Amino acid sequence: MSFIALILSLALAPLLLSIINRSKAVIAGRRGAPLLQPYFNLTRLLQKGVVYSDVSSGLVQLSPVVNLAVLCCCVVLVPLGPIPAILHFSGDFILLAYLMGMGRFITMLGALDTGSSFEGMGASREAFFAALAEPAFFLTMAGLARITGAQSLNDILQTINSEHWLHATPSLLLIAVAFFLVFLAENARIPIDDPTTHLELTMIHEVMILDHSGPDLAMIEYGVALKIWLLAAIFAALFVPPGTNVLWLPLFLLLMVAIGMLVAMVESSMARLRLIRVPQLLISAGVFAGLALFLEFVQ
Amino acid sequence: MISQAAVIHNNEPIPLKKIPRLDVTDFQQALSAGLDTGLAITALPVVGDDILMVLRHDQQGRLHLLRTAKFNTWPSLAVRFPQMAPLERELAEECGINLKDHPHPVPLRYLPRNGQEHDSGYIGSHRFLRARGEEMHEVAVGPVHAGIIEPGHFRFLCHGETLFHLEISLGYQHRGIEKALGNSRPDKRLIMLMETVAGDTSIGHTMACCQALEGLTHCQLSPRAMDIRAIALELERVANHVGDLGAMAMDVGYAPTASFCGRLRGAFLNITAMLCGNRYGRGVVIPGGVAHDLDAELIQKMMTLVSRHFDDVTEAANLLWDNPSVLARMEETGVVTKKHARKLGLLGPAARASGLEIDARTDFQTGAYRRHQLPISVWFTGDVYGRAFVRWLEIQRSVTYILARLKELPPGNTQQPVTELPAEQLAISLVEGWRGTICHVVVTGKKGELKTYKVVDPSVHNWPGLALAVRGEGIMDFPICNKSFNLSYCGHDL
């Protein structure tokens, strides 16, 4: 069963990005790209050749591979709604966070390796914001662990139920908000980053991958899709009924679509923040999660 | 005021010999005195063996002219009057004089000489300003950009995320328009060239050219032709301003206004196409009038479309002003104070957003604007928001103006014959294009040929404004500042 979930995750991940893009287009009064566009893009990129800069070392070639590898490892750790994760043990969310951290680290190294001032700037921004998003992520996880009494990501997400929501409403709401902000930051969405912009000077994530092409770029793009899928799966699991009843899977997938639409709505209803305001947003995410944890301890 | 100067109106011809010729020292003193009393430098062209200065007196609507014989060394006035800086660089480049004490004496366009590269190398090969220290880094952007825009090279001196200084290096779009027009007779080619000085300002530049020719030949346009020209010019303004609002929304990542305005810009371009068959207004303005007349049915159709699209623009623009996150990006970003705007001689919406009440449609009225005035749209903040909001004010007023002109279009013909150009005369034509005041200086030779043709796009004056606006901002805010000016590369490079 878990392996079906693995295949489902790997296959459906790009679709979530597509749902966001499509919803954004519809809200803006456009028709938007076909839902399968991300798949077309990936096939197109896979058929292309690769260009490497003369001044780069092997790091720039290594980074997309390592990044995709660690993200694939992450898929194993995250339950897909009612379907449990293949691998789970107590404290596995720490592994998850640092696997993602490793992906980011290698992407940053790859960016710095190209020697471009743009990419150096992007890497510096990414490092700064990631450092602020990380504590917020851990605080949300700690809060959830405290509320549910479970210790692995899988157990936390599969135990959380309406009872918890009833008894710990404020904490869970705070955690949900904090997690959503972390979700936006980790996936480089508005208001933190703008995945659709063409302006290198304003980019964070996109600017780090400017020098990648062909299959390398495909790996990066696919990694982006996997990451947003995984974090959305964690977020959605907070709201589905507990247990391992597979019948809840459609509801869970529907919830994933809803999250995609929510992201699209956020992106369509506001502009990007000024770069100097981003830390404030991420710190407030941390504060929300910390507050939730505090509430749970004093109860 | 300059006591010695010849004073003329917009489009008023003046015999060359009536312009007083001073020696360099007196010339510079007169220039300084003029700039000190609030006049603004408009052009500093080379006319034959002379250097001509054209100063604008905006309040009086007069142009002050003086000339001096070419000389070897020009003590730079740029430190005292920053607005002189680009024009001095241009002068030095065009007639090879030496600039003394200029803060940054590099060529403005790197004009090729006799088909060869410029003496000082290729564009941007000069020594850029440098800064050293911990966390200082340089970012070079362009000439090839990620967006579909013109080529230009930008060099940013940054301290972490803070932008210390921006140096702009242009010239990639140089086509030699002025040279092509020197020593020629006005023919069909002239209008074609004018329409391509800056592709997004076809109507503005063509109008400036035609008005100069009409001024020189004392050709009186019919009211109908004047109004159709004004309609075309305002349509160009509305289309570009709408596009700019959309582009600014795009740069801050606000999708709805970006999408709507992108479409609506096209809608207004299509209305221009109804007027003359070309979306960018090519072929509408010709010497002596306009090439296309409007019939009652077309007028009705245009009025309906303009009103309908304007309602959509209102909705899209109000989304911007009502959204706190958009305002947070625009307000207090890229501020140019009124004092700095005046010192730099900024023009157009960029100047008006800083509180300068200058607008050639009011200050140097010609054609339809003489009979039907337009209020000047001013704002006081000088930031990106100000430049966006002035555009919105101008869109509203231009639409009202277009509708009124269409409704009350006077009868009559649309073309008047233009006679041969008189010999040894000079005329200066100012037109308020959507970017600012366009200036064309036309000088005729002994046989009534075009001896000198000088084009000054407002971008020449406004590029330094952009460099000033982004100082101290985050480098991430450069694109939105840049878009709020939206200057022309080809209009600058000619």
Interface residues (C-beta under 8 A of the other chain):
Chain A: K24 I27 A28 G29 R30 S117 F118 G120 M121 R125 I190 P191 D194 T196 T197 H198 L199 E200 L201 T202 E267 S268 S269 M270 A271 R272 L273 R274 L275 I276 R277
Chain B: H137 E138 V139 A140 V141 A146 G147 E161 A249 M250 D251 V252 G253 Y254 A255 P256 A258 S259 F260 R263 N323 S325 V326 A328 R329 T333 G474 I475 M476 D477 F478 P479
